[in-house]
Amino acid sequence: MKTKRSQSSRVEAIKQPGEPAGAGIQRLASLAELPARGRISHRGYVESMTILPRAQAPSFTVTVVDHPAPPGGRRSAVPHLRLVFVGQRRVPGLVAGSRISYEGMVAPLDSVPTVFNPRYEILPERTAR
């Protein structure tokens, strides 16, 4: 596995064996580093969910941010990403406040960075000691 570091030491592109050149995954430390297009990997928190009515084609959408909102809600805009699960009405375990790790191809949709059908893993909550 080859590792390339970009100008920012926090963003890392990794080429998997057997992948063509340029097909690396950018591991993001923050959504502020989000590219306009490309394959990414990131950990964040589900901020909100959208469940479509039964009359529409099944699709489950969540909005992901770097950190959960402080008590009392957000006071300013933060970078966010939309994950769309096509063909799903719900994804068990994905609720507002869930901590997840996800990977997929990002592209803008209605000026919002979006990943369709990402690979994901629900992570345990961090405990404060």
Backbone atoms as SQL, in Angstrom:
CREATE TABLE atoms (id INTEGER PRIMARY KEY, chain TEXT, resi INTEGER, resn TEXT, atom TEXT, x REAL, y REAL, z REAL);
INSERT INTO atoms VALUES
  (1, 'A', 1, 'MET', 'N', 0.845, -1.165, 0.000),
  (2, 'A', 1, 'MET', 'CA', 0.000, 0.000, 0.000),
  (3, 'A', 1, 'MET', 'C', 0.894, 1.233, 0.000),
  (4, 'A', 2, 'LYS', 'N', 0.641, 2.139, -0.904),
  (5, 'A', 2, 'LYS', 'CA', 1.429, 3.360, -0.990),
  (6, 'A', 2, 'LYS', 'C', 0.658, 4.495, -0.357),
  (7, 'A', 3, 'THR', 'N', 1.385, 5.351, 0.315),
  (8, 'A', 3, 'THR', 'CA', 0.758, 6.494, 0.967),
  (9, 'A', 3, 'THR', 'C', 1.342, 7.772, 0.397),
  (10, 'A', 4, 'LYS', 'N', 0.474, 8.700, 0.047),
  (11, 'A', 4, 'LYS', 'CA', 0.899, 10.008, -0.434),
  (12, 'A', 4, 'LYS', 'C', 0.348, 11.042, 0.508),
  (13, 'A', 5, 'ARG', 'N', 1.149, 12.000, 0.856),
  (14, 'A', 5, 'ARG', 'CA', 0.678, 13.096, 1.703),
  (15, 'A', 5, 'ARG', 'C', 0.592, 14.348, 0.852),
  (16, 'A', 6, 'SER', 'N', -0.518, 15.050, 0.976),
  (17, 'A', 6, 'SER', 'CA', -0.695, 16.305, 0.250),
  (18, 'A', 6, 'SER', 'C', -0.069, 17.438, 1.056),
  (19, 'A', 7, 'GLN', 'N', -0.305, 18.678, 0.616),
  (20, 'A', 7, 'GLN', 'CA', 0.256, 19.826, 1.320),
  (21, 'A', 7, 'GLN', 'C', -0.200, 19.850, 2.767),
  (22, 'A', 8, 'SER', 'N', -1.451, 19.550, 3.006),
  (23, 'A', 8, 'SER', 'CA', -1.958, 19.477, 4.376),
  (24, 'A', 8, 'SER', 'C', -1.627, 18.097, 4.922),
  (25, 'A', 9, 'SER', 'N', -0.917, 18.028, 6.024),
  (26, 'A', 9, 'SER', 'CA', -0.512, 16.733, 6.561),
  (27, 'A', 9, 'SER', 'C', -1.690, 15.958, 7.134),
  (28, 'A', 10, 'ARG', 'N', -2.854, 16.587, 7.236),
  (29, 'A', 10, 'ARG', 'CA', -4.022, 15.918, 7.799),
  (30, 'A', 10, 'ARG', 'C', -4.809, 15.164, 6.725),
  (31, 'A', 11, 'VAL', 'N', -4.599, 15.459, 5.438),
  (32, 'A', 11, 'VAL', 'CA', -5.301, 14.770, 4.362),
  (33, 'A', 11, 'VAL', 'C', -4.348, 13.753, 3.765),
  (34, 'A', 12, 'GLU', 'N', -4.824, 12.549, 3.590),
  (35, 'A', 12, 'GLU', 'CA', -3.984, 11.458, 3.137),
  (36, 'A', 12, 'GLU', 'C', -4.673, 10.723, 2.001),
  (37, 'A', 13, 'ALA', 'N', -4.017, 10.528, 0.874),
  (38, 'A', 13, 'ALA', 'CA', -4.574, 9.750, -0.233),
  (39, 'A', 13, 'ALA', 'C', -3.889, 8.391, -0.245),
  (40, 'A', 14, 'ILE', 'N', -4.671, 7.338, -0.256),
  (41, 'A', 14, 'ILE', 'CA', -4.120, 5.988, -0.203),
  (42, 'A', 14, 'ILE', 'C', -4.560, 5.220, -1.433),
  (43, 'A', 15, 'LYS', 'N', -3.608, 4.617, -2.123),
  (44, 'A', 15, 'LYS', 'CA', -3.899, 3.800, -3.293),
  (45, 'A', 15, 'LYS', 'C', -3.938, 2.343, -2.851),
  (46, 'A', 16, 'GLN', 'N', -5.062, 1.688, -3.094),
  (47, 'A', 16, 'GLN', 'CA', -5.209, 0.284, -2.757),
  (48, 'A', 16, 'GLN', 'C', -4.557, -0.573, -3.847),
  (49, 'A', 17, 'PRO', 'N', -4.029, -1.763, -3.498),
  (50, 'A', 17, 'PRO', 'CA', -3.434, -2.633, -4.511),
  (51, 'A', 17, 'PRO', 'C', -4.461, -2.986, -5.582),
  (52, 'A', 18, 'GLY', 'N', -4.054, -2.925, -6.834),
  (53, 'A', 18, 'GLY', 'CA', -4.927, -3.273, -7.946),
  (54, 'A', 18, 'GLY', 'C', -5.783, -2.128, -8.452),
  (55, 'A', 19, 'GLU', 'N', -5.767, -0.974, -7.782),
  (56, 'A', 19, 'GLU', 'CA', -6.544, 0.166, -8.239),
  (57, 'A', 19, 'GLU', 'C', -5.740, 0.941, -9.272),
  (58, 'A', 20, 'PRO', 'N', -6.428, 1.516, -10.266),
  (59, 'A', 20, 'PRO', 'CA', -5.716, 2.340, -11.236),
  (60, 'A', 20, 'PRO', 'C', -5.183, 3.609, -10.580),
  (61, 'A', 21, 'ALA', 'N', -4.203, 4.221, -11.210),
  (62, 'A', 21, 'ALA', 'CA', -3.624, 5.451, -10.666),
  (63, 'A', 21, 'ALA', 'C', -4.699, 6.517, -10.539),
  (64, 'A', 22, 'GLY', 'N', -4.655, 7.290, -9.473),
  (65, 'A', 22, 'GLY', 'CA', -5.615, 8.358, -9.259),
  (66, 'A', 22, 'GLY', 'C', -6.886, 7.904, -8.569),
  (67, 'A', 23, 'ALA', 'N', -6.974, 6.627, -8.179),
  (68, 'A', 23, 'ALA', 'CA', -8.196, 6.114, -7.552),
  (69, 'A', 23, 'ALA', 'C', -8.044, 6.020, -6.043),
  (70, 'A', 24, 'GLY', 'N', -7.168, 6.829, -5.451),
  (71, 'A', 24, 'GLY', 'CA', -6.915, 6.772, -4.015),
  (72, 'A', 24, 'GLY', 'C', -8.055, 7.353, -3.209),
  (73, 'A', 25, 'ILE', 'N', -8.040, 7.049, -1.928),
  (74, 'A', 25, 'ILE', 'CA', -9.043, 7.539, -1.002),
  (75, 'A', 25, 'ILE', 'C', -8.433, 8.660, -0.184),
  (76, 'A', 26, 'GLN', 'N', -9.119, 9.782, -0.090),
  (77, 'A', 26, 'GLN', 'CA', -8.652, 10.873, 0.757),
  (78, 'A', 26, 'GLN', 'C', -9.264, 10.678, 2.139),
  (79, 'A', 27, 'ARG', 'N', -8.421, 10.493, 3.133),
  (80, 'A', 27, 'ARG', 'CA', -8.884, 10.365, 4.520),
  (81, 'A', 27, 'ARG', 'C', -8.909, 11.768, 5.117),
  (82, 'A', 28, 'LEU', 'N', -10.099, 12.236, 5.431),
  (83, 'A', 28, 'LEU', 'CA', -10.269, 13.605, 5.906),
  (84, 'A', 28, 'LEU', 'C', -10.283, 13.678, 7.421),
  (85, 'A', 29, 'ALA', 'N', -9.615, 14.667, 7.974),
  (86, 'A', 29, 'ALA', 'CA', -9.672, 14.923, 9.404),
  (87, 'A', 29, 'ALA', 'C', -10.843, 15.855, 9.716),
  (88, 'A', 30, 'SER', 'N', -11.256, 16.644, 8.719),
  (89, 'A', 30, 'SER', 'CA', -12.338, 17.606, 8.897),
  (90, 'A', 30, 'SER', 'C', -13.078, 17.780, 7.576),
  (91, 'A', 31, 'LEU', 'N', -14.362, 18.084, 7.637),
  (92, 'A', 31, 'LEU', 'CA', -15.126, 18.323, 6.410),
  (93, 'A', 31, 'LEU', 'C', -14.716, 19.628, 5.732),
  (94, 'A', 32, 'ALA', 'N', -13.958, 20.471, 6.414),
  (95, 'A', 32, 'ALA', 'CA', -13.439, 21.688, 5.795),
  (96, 'A', 32, 'ALA', 'C', -12.444, 21.335, 4.681),
  (97, 'A', 33, 'GLU', 'N', -11.878, 20.136, 4.715),
  (98, 'A', 33, 'GLU', 'CA', -10.908, 19.672, 3.714),
  (99, 'A', 33, 'GLU', 'C', -11.579, 18.924, 2.568),
  (100, 'A', 34, 'LEU', 'N', -12.896, 18.891, 2.540),
  (101, 'A', 34, 'LEU', 'CA', -13.660, 18.113, 1.575),
  (102, 'A', 34, 'LEU', 'C', -13.388, 18.572, 0.146),
  (103, 'A', 35, 'PRO', 'N', -12.998, 17.655, -0.754),
  (104, 'A', 35, 'PRO', 'CA', -12.798, 18.032, -2.151),
  (105, 'A', 35, 'PRO', 'C', -14.150, 18.164, -2.856),
  (106, 'A', 36, 'ALA', 'N', -14.170, 18.810, -4.007),
  (107, 'A', 36, 'ALA', 'CA', -15.413, 18.953, -4.769),
  (108, 'A', 36, 'ALA', 'C', -15.880, 17.596, -5.291),
  (109, 'A', 37, 'ARG', 'N', -14.944, 16.744, -5.686),
  (110, 'A', 37, 'ARG', 'CA', -15.242, 15.400, -6.196),
  (111, 'A', 37, 'ARG', 'C', -14.126, 14.457, -5.781),
  (112, 'A', 38, 'GLY', 'N', -14.456, 13.190, -5.670),
  (113, 'A', 38, 'GLY', 'CA', -13.445, 12.189, -5.384),
  (114, 'A', 38, 'GLY', 'C', -13.866, 11.244, -4.279),
  (115, 'A', 39, 'ARG', 'N', -13.066, 10.202, -4.062),
  (116, 'A', 39, 'ARG', 'CA', -13.350, 9.198, -3.042),
  (117, 'A', 39, 'ARG', 'C', -12.781, 9.667, -1.705),
  (118, 'A', 40, 'ILE', 'N', -13.628, 9.622, -0.665),
  (119, 'A', 40, 'ILE', 'CA', -13.227, 10.105, 0.651),
  (120, 'A', 40, 'ILE', 'C', -13.522, 9.073, 1.735),
  (121, 'A', 41, 'SER', 'N', -12.881, 9.273, 2.861),
  (122, 'A', 41, 'SER', 'CA', -13.150, 8.502, 4.070),
  (123, 'A', 41, 'SER', 'C', -13.130, 9.503, 5.215),
  (124, 'A', 42, 'HIS', 'N', -14.102, 9.397, 6.134),
  (125, 'A', 42, 'HIS', 'CA', -14.221, 10.386, 7.198),
  (126, 'A', 42, 'HIS', 'C', -14.995, 9.798, 8.367),
  (127, 'A', 43, 'ARG', 'N', -14.818, 10.383, 9.545),
  (128, 'A', 43, 'ARG', 'CA', -15.605, 10.056, 10.731),
  (129, 'A', 43, 'ARG', 'C', -16.335, 11.309, 11.162),
  (130, 'A', 44, 'GLY', 'N', -17.616, 11.157, 11.473),
  (131, 'A', 44, 'GLY', 'CA', -18.388, 12.315, 11.891),
  (132, 'A', 44, 'GLY', 'C', -19.626, 11.910, 12.662),
  (133, 'A', 45, 'TYR', 'N', -20.523, 12.868, 12.820),
  (134, 'A', 45, 'TYR', 'CA', -21.749, 12.661, 13.585),
  (135, 'A', 45, 'TYR', 'C', -22.958, 12.955, 12.704),
  (136, 'A', 46, 'VAL', 'N', -24.003, 12.147, 12.854),
  (137, 'A', 46, 'VAL', 'CA', -25.251, 12.386, 12.143),
  (138, 'A', 46, 'VAL', 'C', -25.940, 13.573, 12.819),
  (139, 'A', 47, 'GLU', 'N', -26.179, 14.621, 12.042),
  (140, 'A', 47, 'GLU', 'CA', -26.836, 15.806, 12.598),
  (141, 'A', 47, 'GLU', 'C', -28.344, 15.752, 12.382),
  (142, 'A', 48, 'SER', 'N', -28.773, 15.278, 11.202),
  (143, 'A', 48, 'SER', 'CA', -30.206, 15.211, 10.921),
  (144, 'A', 48, 'SER', 'C', -30.494, 14.082, 9.939),
  (145, 'A', 49, 'MET', 'N', -31.769, 13.693, 9.864),
  (146, 'A', 49, 'MET', 'CA', -32.202, 12.620, 8.964),
  (147, 'A', 49, 'MET', 'C', -33.416, 13.106, 8.185),
  (148, 'A', 50, 'THR', 'N', -33.582, 12.579, 6.974),
  (149, 'A', 50, 'THR', 'CA', -34.772, 12.855, 6.176),
  (150, 'A', 50, 'THR', 'C', -35.355, 11.535, 5.724),
  (151, 'A', 51, 'ILE', 'N', -36.613, 11.316, 6.061),
  (152, 'A', 51, 'ILE', 'CA', -37.316, 10.099, 5.665),
  (153, 'A', 51, 'ILE', 'C', -38.421, 10.525, 4.714),
  (154, 'A', 52, 'LEU', 'N', -38.427, 9.964, 3.493),
  (155, 'A', 52, 'LEU', 'CA', -39.423, 10.350, 2.504),
  (156, 'A', 52, 'LEU', 'C', -40.748, 9.625, 2.741),
  (157, 'A', 53, 'PRO', 'N', -41.852, 10.229, 2.302),
  (158, 'A', 53, 'PRO', 'CA', -43.156, 9.576, 2.437),
  (159, 'A', 53, 'PRO', 'C', -43.224, 8.289, 1.615),
  (160, 'A', 54, 'ARG', 'N', -44.127, 7.410, 2.001),
  (161, 'A', 54, 'ARG', 'CA', -44.278, 6.116, 1.350),
  (162, 'A', 54, 'ARG', 'C', -44.626, 6.241, -0.136),
  (163, 'A', 55, 'ALA', 'N', -45.274, 7.332, -0.541),
  (164, 'A', 55, 'ALA', 'CA', -45.677, 7.529, -1.933),
  (165, 'A', 55, 'ALA', 'C', -44.473, 7.787, -2.858),
  (166, 'A', 56, 'GLN', 'N', -43.338, 8.181, -2.305),
  (167, 'A', 56, 'GLN', 'CA', -42.147, 8.451, -3.117),
  (168, 'A', 56, 'GLN', 'C', -41.210, 7.246, -3.115),
  (169, 'A', 57, 'ALA', 'N', -40.287, 7.233, -4.077),
  (170, 'A', 57, 'ALA', 'CA', -39.294, 6.154, -4.147),
  (171, 'A', 57, 'ALA', 'C', -38.490, 6.129, -2.853),
  (172, 'A', 58, 'PRO', 'N', -38.156, 4.929, -2.336),
  (173, 'A', 58, 'PRO', 'CA', -37.429, 4.855, -1.066),
  (174, 'A', 58, 'PRO', 'C', -36.043, 5.482, -1.143),
  (175, 'A', 59, 'SER', 'N', -35.759, 6.333, -0.173),
  (176, 'A', 59, 'SER', 'CA', -34.453, 6.980, -0.047),
  (177, 'A', 59, 'SER', 'C', -34.344, 7.502, 1.380),
  (178, 'A', 60, 'PHE', 'N', -33.226, 7.236, 2.025),
  (179, 'A', 60, 'PHE', 'CA', -32.990, 7.686, 3.399),
  (180, 'A', 60, 'PHE', 'C', -31.765, 8.586, 3.352),
  (181, 'A', 61, 'THR', 'N', -31.869, 9.794, 3.868),
  (182, 'A', 61, 'THR', 'CA', -30.801, 10.782, 3.793),
  (183, 'A', 61, 'THR', 'C', -30.410, 11.241, 5.193),
  (184, 'A', 62, 'VAL', 'N', -29.091, 11.309, 5.442),
  (185, 'A', 62, 'VAL', 'CA', -28.601, 11.865, 6.699),
  (186, 'A', 62, 'VAL', 'C', -27.598, 12.975, 6.384),
  (187, 'A', 63, 'THR', 'N', -27.524, 13.948, 7.263),
  (188, 'A', 63, 'THR', 'CA', -26.540, 15.020, 7.164),
  (189, 'A', 63, 'THR', 'C', -25.482, 14.770, 8.224),
  (190, 'A', 64, 'VAL', 'N', -24.210, 14.806, 7.802),
  (191, 'A', 64, 'VAL', 'CA', -23.089, 14.506, 8.690),
  (192, 'A', 64, 'VAL', 'C', -22.256, 15.764, 8.903),
  (193, 'A', 65, 'VAL', 'N', -21.819, 15.970, 10.152),
  (194, 'A', 65, 'VAL', 'CA', -20.940, 17.080, 10.529),
  (195, 'A', 65, 'VAL', 'C', -19.752, 16.513, 11.312),
  (196, 'A', 66, 'ASP', 'N', -18.732, 17.339, 11.537),
  (197, 'A', 66, 'ASP', 'CA', -17.535, 16.896, 12.264),
  (198, 'A', 66, 'ASP', 'C', -17.793, 16.642, 13.747),
  (199, 'A', 67, 'HIS', 'N', -18.573, 17.519, 14.379),
  (200, 'A', 67, 'HIS', 'CA', -18.805, 17.444, 15.823),
  (201, 'A', 67, 'HIS', 'C', -20.285, 17.623, 16.105),
  (202, 'A', 68, 'PRO', 'N', -20.793, 16.993, 17.157),
  (203, 'A', 68, 'PRO', 'CA', -22.205, 17.192, 17.496),
  (204, 'A', 68, 'PRO', 'C', -22.461, 18.640, 17.931),
  (205, 'A', 69, 'ALA', 'N', -23.702, 19.067, 17.789),
  (206, 'A', 69, 'ALA', 'CA', -24.067, 20.431, 18.177),
  (207, 'A', 69, 'ALA', 'C', -23.950, 20.604, 19.687),
  (208, 'A', 70, 'PRO', 'N', -23.513, 21.769, 20.132),
  (209, 'A', 70, 'PRO', 'CA', -23.437, 22.028, 21.574),
  (210, 'A', 70, 'PRO', 'C', -24.847, 22.153, 22.154),
  (211, 'A', 71, 'PRO', 'N', -24.976, 22.081, 23.471),
  (212, 'A', 71, 'PRO', 'CA', -26.299, 22.277, 24.082),
  (213, 'A', 71, 'PRO', 'C', -26.887, 23.624, 23.655),
  (214, 'A', 72, 'GLY', 'N', -28.140, 23.609, 23.258),
  (215, 'A', 72, 'GLY', 'CA', -28.773, 24.838, 22.792),
  (216, 'A', 72, 'GLY', 'C', -28.755, 24.978, 21.286),
  (217, 'A', 73, 'GLY', 'N', -28.076, 24.091, 20.581),
  (218, 'A', 73, 'GLY', 'CA', -28.057, 24.125, 19.117),
  (219, 'A', 73, 'GLY', 'C', -26.908, 24.918, 18.532),
  (220, 'A', 74, 'ARG', 'N', -26.837, 24.930, 17.223),
  (221, 'A', 74, 'ARG', 'CA', -25.779, 25.635, 16.501),
  (222, 'A', 74, 'ARG', 'C', -26.109, 27.113, 16.368),
  (223, 'A', 75, 'ARG', 'N', -25.080, 27.930, 16.385),
  (224, 'A', 75, 'ARG', 'CA', -25.265, 29.370, 16.222),
  (225, 'A', 75, 'ARG', 'C', -24.703, 29.859, 14.900),
  (226, 'A', 76, 'SER', 'N', -23.926, 29.037, 14.207),
  (227, 'A', 76, 'SER', 'CA', -23.354, 29.432, 12.918),
  (228, 'A', 76, 'SER', 'C', -23.301, 28.211, 11.995),
  (229, 'A', 77, 'ALA', 'N', -23.101, 28.466, 10.716),
  (230, 'A', 77, 'ALA', 'CA', -23.029, 27.385, 9.733),
  (231, 'A', 77, 'ALA', 'C', -21.734, 26.595, 9.901),
  (232, 'A', 78, 'VAL', 'N', -21.809, 25.292, 9.685),
  (233, 'A', 78, 'VAL', 'CA', -20.636, 24.426, 9.754),
  (234, 'A', 78, 'VAL', 'C', -20.587, 23.585, 8.481),
  (235, 'A', 79, 'PRO', 'N', -19.395, 23.135, 8.063),
  (236, 'A', 79, 'PRO', 'CA', -19.318, 22.255, 6.893),
  (237, 'A', 79, 'PRO', 'C', -20.113, 20.972, 7.152),
  (238, 'A', 80, 'HIS', 'N', -20.853, 20.537, 6.149),
  (239, 'A', 80, 'HIS', 'CA', -21.625, 19.315, 6.284),
  (240, 'A', 80, 'HIS', 'C', -21.618, 18.534, 4.970),
  (241, 'A', 81, 'LEU', 'N', -22.038, 17.293, 5.058),
  (242, 'A', 81, 'LEU', 'CA', -22.062, 16.377, 3.922),
  (243, 'A', 81, 'LEU', 'C', -23.360, 15.596, 3.999),
  (244, 'A', 82, 'ARG', 'N', -23.936, 15.293, 2.848),
  (245, 'A', 82, 'ARG', 'CA', -25.177, 14.528, 2.801),
  (246, 'A', 82, 'ARG', 'C', -24.858, 13.098, 2.358),
  (247, 'A', 83, 'LEU', 'N', -25.364, 12.105, 3.106),
  (248, 'A', 83, 'LEU', 'CA', -25.254, 10.697, 2.731),
  (249, 'A', 83, 'LEU', 'C', -26.640, 10.221, 2.325),
  (250, 'A', 84, 'VAL', 'N', -26.761, 9.641, 1.126),
  (251, 'A', 84, 'VAL', 'CA', -28.046, 9.183, 0.618),
  (252, 'A', 84, 'VAL', 'C', -28.005, 7.668, 0.443),
  (253, 'A', 85, 'PHE', 'N', -28.939, 6.984, 1.091),
  (254, 'A', 85, 'PHE', 'CA', -29.070, 5.534, 0.986),
  (255, 'A', 85, 'PHE', 'C', -30.260, 5.249, 0.076),
  (256, 'A', 86, 'VAL', 'N', -29.991, 5.023, -1.207),
  (257, 'A', 86, 'VAL', 'CA', -31.038, 4.803, -2.196),
  (258, 'A', 86, 'VAL', 'C', -31.649, 3.421, -1.980),
  (259, 'A', 87, 'GLY', 'N', -32.970, 3.349, -2.034),
  (260, 'A', 87, 'GLY', 'CA', -33.669, 2.082, -1.879),
  (261, 'A', 87, 'GLY', 'C', -33.945, 1.708, -0.432),
  (262, 'A', 88, 'GLN', 'N', -33.587, 2.572, 0.500),
  (263, 'A', 88, 'GLN', 'CA', -33.796, 2.302, 1.922),
  (264, 'A', 88, 'GLN', 'C', -34.768, 3.324, 2.499),
  (265, 'A', 89, 'ARG', 'N', -35.710, 2.860, 3.284),
  (266, 'A', 89, 'ARG', 'CA', -36.600, 3.783, 3.994),
  (267, 'A', 89, 'ARG', 'C', -36.005, 4.163, 5.345),
  (268, 'A', 90, 'ARG', 'N', -35.227, 3.285, 5.934),
  (269, 'A', 90, 'ARG', 'CA', -34.530, 3.515, 7.210),
  (270, 'A', 90, 'ARG', 'C', -33.230, 2.724, 7.168),
  (271, 'A', 91, 'VAL', 'N', -32.259, 3.156, 7.939),
  (272, 'A', 91, 'VAL', 'CA', -31.025, 2.399, 8.145),
  (273, 'A', 91, 'VAL', 'C', -30.923, 2.187, 9.648),
  (274, 'A', 92, 'PRO', 'N', -31.073, 0.944, 10.115),
  (275, 'A', 92, 'PRO', 'CA', -31.043, 0.685, 11.558),
  (276, 'A', 92, 'PRO', 'C', -29.761, 1.214, 12.205),
  (277, 'A', 93, 'GLY', 'N', -29.913, 1.920, 13.306),
  (278, 'A', 93, 'GLY', 'CA', -28.769, 2.439, 14.046),
  (279, 'A', 93, 'GLY', 'C', -28.357, 3.844, 13.671),
  (280, 'A', 94, 'LEU', 'N', -28.748, 4.306, 12.482),
  (281, 'A', 94, 'LEU', 'CA', -28.406, 5.671, 12.080),
  (282, 'A', 94, 'LEU', 'C', -29.510, 6.605, 12.552),
  (283, 'A', 95, 'VAL', 'N', -29.225, 7.303, 13.636),
  (284, 'A', 95, 'VAL', 'CA', -30.154, 8.279, 14.203),
  (285, 'A', 95, 'VAL', 'C', -29.364, 9.548, 14.496),
  (286, 'A', 96, 'ALA', 'N', -30.056, 10.637, 14.714),
  (287, 'A', 96, 'ALA', 'CA', -29.383, 11.899, 15.018),
  (288, 'A', 96, 'ALA', 'C', -28.491, 11.717, 16.244),
  (289, 'A', 97, 'GLY', 'N', -27.243, 12.129, 16.130),
  (290, 'A', 97, 'GLY', 'CA', -26.282, 11.999, 17.218),
  (291, 'A', 97, 'GLY', 'C', -25.369, 10.790, 17.083),
  (292, 'A', 98, 'SER', 'N', -25.670, 9.865, 16.163),
  (293, 'A', 98, 'SER', 'CA', -24.814, 8.686, 15.974),
  (294, 'A', 98, 'SER', 'C', -23.440, 9.100, 15.467),
  (295, 'A', 99, 'ARG', 'N', -22.423, 8.412, 15.936),
  (296, 'A', 99, 'ARG', 'CA', -21.053, 8.631, 15.460),
  (297, 'A', 99, 'ARG', 'C', -20.775, 7.556, 14.422),
  (298, 'A', 100, 'ILE', 'N', -20.359, 7.958, 13.206),
  (299, 'A', 100, 'ILE', 'CA', -20.148, 6.986, 12.139),
  (300, 'A', 100, 'ILE', 'C', -18.836, 7.231, 11.418),
  (301, 'A', 101, 'SER', 'N', -18.356, 6.161, 10.805),
  (302, 'A', 101, 'SER', 'CA', -17.227, 6.218, 9.888),
  (303, 'A', 101, 'SER', 'C', -17.795, 5.831, 8.531),
  (304, 'A', 102, 'TYR', 'N', -17.473, 6.577, 7.490),
  (305, 'A', 102, 'TYR', 'CA', -18.043, 6.282, 6.179),
  (306, 'A', 102, 'TYR', 'C', -17.017, 6.538, 5.080),
  (307, 'A', 103, 'GLU', 'N', -17.302, 5.946, 3.927),
  (308, 'A', 103, 'GLU', 'CA', -16.420, 6.052, 2.771),
  (309, 'A', 103, 'GLU', 'C', -17.281, 6.025, 1.519),
  (310, 'A', 104, 'GLY', 'N', -16.919, 6.836, 0.536),
  (311, 'A', 104, 'GLY', 'CA', -17.657, 6.836, -0.717),
  (312, 'A', 104, 'GLY', 'C', -17.175, 7.917, -1.656),
  (313, 'A', 105, 'MET', 'N', -17.841, 7.999, -2.802),
  (314, 'A', 105, 'MET', 'CA', -17.504, 8.966, -3.831),
  (315, 'A', 105, 'MET', 'C', -18.354, 10.218, -3.622),
  (316, 'A', 106, 'VAL', 'N', -17.703, 11.343, -3.409),
  (317, 'A', 106, 'VAL', 'CA', -18.412, 12.596, -3.162),
  (318, 'A', 106, 'VAL', 'C', -18.555, 13.377, -4.462),
  (319, 'A', 107, 'ALA', 'N', -19.729, 13.975, -4.628),
  (320, 'A', 107, 'ALA', 'CA', -20.007, 14.845, -5.770),
  (321, 'A', 107, 'ALA', 'C', -21.049, 15.856, -5.329),
  (322, 'A', 108, 'PRO', 'N', -21.027, 17.060, -5.907),
  (323, 'A', 108, 'PRO', 'CA', -22.021, 18.059, -5.512),
  (324, 'A', 108, 'PRO', 'C', -23.392, 17.733, -6.104),
  (325, 'A', 109, 'LEU', 'N', -24.430, 17.875, -5.299),
  (326, 'A', 109, 'LEU', 'CA', -25.809, 17.725, -5.752),
  (327, 'A', 109, 'LEU', 'C', -26.583, 18.884, -5.150),
  (328, 'A', 110, 'ASP', 'N', -27.104, 19.778, -5.976),
  (329, 'A', 110, 'ASP', 'CA', -27.764, 20.994, -5.512),
  (330, 'A', 110, 'ASP', 'C', -26.826, 21.810, -4.621),
  (331, 'A', 111, 'SER', 'N', -25.569, 21.883, -4.986),
  (332, 'A', 111, 'SER', 'CA', -24.522, 22.635, -4.278),
  (333, 'A', 111, 'SER', 'C', -24.199, 22.089, -2.886),
  (334, 'A', 112, 'VAL', 'N', -24.621, 20.865, -2.592),
  (335, 'A', 112, 'VAL', 'CA', -24.298, 20.225, -1.316),
  (336, 'A', 112, 'VAL', 'C', -23.467, 18.983, -1.613),
  (337, 'A', 113, 'PRO', 'N', -22.290, 18.821, -0.983),
  (338, 'A', 113, 'PRO', 'CA', -21.501, 17.615, -1.200),
  (339, 'A', 113, 'PRO', 'C', -22.329, 16.393, -0.775),
  (340, 'A', 114, 'THR', 'N', -22.399, 15.394, -1.659),
  (341, 'A', 114, 'THR', 'CA', -23.271, 14.238, -1.438),
  (342, 'A', 114, 'THR', 'C', -22.541, 12.948, -1.761),
  (343, 'A', 115, 'VAL', 'N', -22.791, 11.916, -0.951),
  (344, 'A', 115, 'VAL', 'CA', -22.281, 10.571, -1.207),
  (345, 'A', 115, 'VAL', 'C', -23.484, 9.642, -1.277),
  (346, 'A', 116, 'PHE', 'N', -23.615, 8.919, -2.387),
  (347, 'A', 116, 'PHE', 'CA', -24.690, 7.951, -2.545),
  (348, 'A', 116, 'PHE', 'C', -24.224, 6.573, -2.122),
  (349, 'A', 117, 'ASN', 'N', -25.057, 5.866, -1.360),
  (350, 'A', 117, 'ASN', 'CA', -24.807, 4.505, -0.900),
  (351, 'A', 117, 'ASN', 'C', -23.383, 4.305, -0.369),
  (352, 'A', 118, 'PRO', 'N', -23.018, 5.050, 0.683),
  (353, 'A', 118, 'PRO', 'CA', -21.655, 4.932, 1.218),
  (354, 'A', 118, 'PRO', 'C', -21.465, 3.635, 1.996),
  (355, 'A', 119, 'ARG', 'N', -20.219, 3.218, 2.112),
  (356, 'A', 119, 'ARG', 'CA', -19.872, 2.173, 3.084),
  (357, 'A', 119, 'ARG', 'C', -19.851, 2.885, 4.427),
  (358, 'A', 120, 'TYR', 'N', -20.390, 2.263, 5.451),
  (359, 'A', 120, 'TYR', 'CA', -20.429, 2.949, 6.734),
  (360, 'A', 120, 'TYR', 'C', -20.277, 1.953, 7.869),
  (361, 'A', 121, 'GLU', 'N', -19.888, 2.490, 9.009),
  (362, 'A', 121, 'GLU', 'CA', -19.779, 1.714, 10.242),
  (363, 'A', 121, 'GLU', 'C', -20.234, 2.629, 11.380),
  (364, 'A', 122, 'ILE', 'N', -21.147, 2.121, 12.192),
  (365, 'A', 122, 'ILE', 'CA', -21.601, 2.879, 13.341),
  (366, 'A', 122, 'ILE', 'C', -20.586, 2.666, 14.458),
  (367, 'A', 123, 'LEU', 'N', -20.055, 3.751, 14.983),
  (368, 'A', 123, 'LEU', 'CA', -19.004, 3.695, 15.999),
  (369, 'A', 123, 'LEU', 'C', -19.591, 3.868, 17.393),
  (370, 'A', 124, 'PRO', 'N', -18.939, 3.323, 18.416),
  (371, 'A', 124, 'PRO', 'CA', -19.426, 3.545, 19.783),
  (372, 'A', 124, 'PRO', 'C', -19.255, 5.006, 20.176),
  (373, 'A', 125, 'GLU', 'N', -20.106, 5.457, 21.064),
  (374, 'A', 125, 'GLU', 'CA', -20.006, 6.830, 21.563),
  (375, 'A', 125, 'GLU', 'C', -18.730, 6.980, 22.382),
  (376, 'A', 126, 'ARG', 'N', -18.121, 8.134, 22.298),
  (377, 'A', 126, 'ARG', 'CA', -16.945, 8.420, 23.124),
  (378, 'A', 126, 'ARG', 'C', -17.419, 8.700, 24.539),
  (379, 'A', 127, 'THR', 'N', -16.715, 8.146, 25.492),
  (380, 'A', 127, 'THR', 'CA', -17.100, 8.390, 26.891),
  (381, 'A', 127, 'THR', 'C', -16.103, 9.358, 27.511),
  (382, 'A', 128, 'ALA', 'N', -16.602, 10.306, 28.271),
  (383, 'A', 128, 'ALA', 'CA', -15.744, 11.281, 28.956),
  (384, 'A', 128, 'ALA', 'C', -15.365, 10.725, 30.320),
  (385, 'A', 129, 'ARG', 'N', -14.085, 10.757, 30.627),
  (386, 'A', 129, 'ARG', 'CA', -13.598, 10.266, 31.918),
  (387, 'A', 129, 'ARG', 'C', -12.945, 11.355, 32.676);
